[in-house]
Amino acid sequence: MSDAPRILLIGSDGQVGWELRRTLAPVGQVIAASLAGEHGPAIDLVDAGSVRRVFNEVAPDAVVNAAAYTAVDKAESDPEQAQAINGDALHLIGELAATYRIPVLHYSTDFVFSGQTERPYREDDAPQPLSVYGQTKLDGEQALLASGADALVLRTAWVYGVRGRNFLLTMLNLFRERTELRIVDDQIGTPTWSRMLAEVTALILHRVFTGDLEMERIRGLYHVTSSGATSWFGFAEAIRDLSGNPCALTPIPTSDYPAPARRPAYSVLDTRKFRDTFGLLLPDWRQSLALCLADLKG
Ligand SMILES: NC(=O)c1ccc[n+]([C@@H]2O[C@H](COP(=O)([O-])OP(=O)(O)OC[C@H]3O[C@@H](n4cnc5c(N)ncnc54)[C@H](OP(=O)(O)O)[C@@H]3O)[C@@H](O)[C@H]2O)c1
């Protein structure tokens, strides 16, 4: 085990981080850092000293950052904290990864786009965030890509899974309490299972460690979601039908469900670059949802 590459996983308690602790286990020795420090070193991305200290002590061979300020609406009234975690920390992580000459994998979001388009967004489409969350995530991805580190930024969307705060678990809870729900039908995107993201991350990192993929060649920005697209209403319908729930669902426009942060009306991501580069399949969102629900049923 001592020869196994050391992977510093930051944000190991989040939706994606929790899955990464499992999928990265066969790839290397996972050092699971989190705010609480429950399963490894404590790290606070707001505290540059703690980030430097963890890098120094762990001496990782690669870093995967799954930590983020993800409370999209709260970020509108808490922009400094969102910027510190999603933006400033990535300047530092990039600087440290460049200094240590280690690869760094990071996640960003479809919310870097404004949604004013009718075809899936490509990596070279101009970002134009509508929210503080989107703006701070954009700053973080740009900082990392400009840092000189061998960085992969995986932009994803509409993440759900068996734990954490996400639309799937919210719907399942509401279905237990309510007989009728009104769900936004005019925002289009792609629900993406946290497990699938963690699996493709592990597959890529394994190939990097074995020398099958050269970071200098593949570094950069990639769009990674499930295949297909739907609205929040369509996602809710699928959850209801697959979980065998009788709740009545009514489609409503975004204007009937005001929220502090503006969201893109259309944020489907074109994943061709990712599929072509890594030769991986990205399953249809309904297929992943069915598997995730089967996991929840146990
Ligand atoms: N969720 C989505 O729908 C979605 C969509 C597109 C992209 N993404 C991106 O995907 C990545 C993973 O997201 P996720 O859904 O797994 O998020 P998540 O479940 O909210 O997990 C984020 C983790 O970051 C931790 N964290 C927050 N502030 C921190 C700090 N100052 N220092 C260290 N850790 C801190 C959180 O800890 P606490 O819980 O203790 O605060 C949490 O464990 C993020 O980059 C996110 O921007 C997510």
The ligand as a Gaussian input file, in Angstrom:
#p B3LYP/6-31G(d) Opt

LIG

0 1
 N      -24.903000      19.978000      -6.604000
 C      -25.075000      20.300000      -7.877000
 O      -26.198000      20.256000      -8.402000
 C      -23.892000      20.690000      -8.723000
 C      -24.124000      21.087000     -10.053000
 C      -23.028000      21.446000     -10.845000
 C      -21.760000      21.413000     -10.312000
 N      -21.563000      21.052000      -9.007000
 C      -20.203000      21.058000      -8.485000
 O      -19.842000      19.731000      -8.137000
 C      -18.920000      19.759000      -7.034000
 C      -19.428000      18.849000      -5.932000
 O      -20.692000      19.356000      -5.495000
 P      -21.615000      18.568000      -4.466000
 O      -22.984000      18.540000      -5.020000
 O      -20.955000      17.307000      -4.042000
 O      -21.593000      19.630000      -3.262000
 P      -21.954000      19.434000      -1.730000
 O      -22.721000      18.160000      -1.539000
 O      -22.536000      20.711000      -1.272000
 O      -20.523000      19.223000      -1.076000
 C      -19.617000      20.277000      -0.971000
 C      -18.709000      19.972000       0.194000
 O      -17.821000      21.062000       0.349000
 C      -17.663000      21.284000       1.727000
 N      -17.234000      22.636000       2.048000
 C      -17.982000      23.767000       2.069000
 N      -17.231000      24.798000       2.458000
 C      -15.991000      24.325000       2.695000
 C      -14.787000      24.899000       3.162000
 N      -14.697000      26.200000       3.481000
 N      -13.689000      24.114000       3.269000
 C      -13.760000      22.790000       2.999000
 N      -14.879000      22.180000       2.579000
 C      -15.980000      22.936000       2.435000
 C      -19.047000      21.023000       2.304000
 O      -18.970000      20.801000       3.686000
 P      -20.261000      21.155000       4.620000
 O      -21.402000      20.345000       4.047000
 O      -19.806000      20.735000       5.962000
 O      -20.469000      22.628000       4.442000
 C      -19.462000      19.792000       1.528000
 O      -19.036000      18.613000       2.163000
 C      -18.803000      21.230000      -6.636000
 O      -17.678000      21.780000      -7.251000
 C      -20.051000      21.865000      -7.221000
 O      -19.872000      23.240000      -7.485000
 C      -22.603000      20.671000      -8.211000

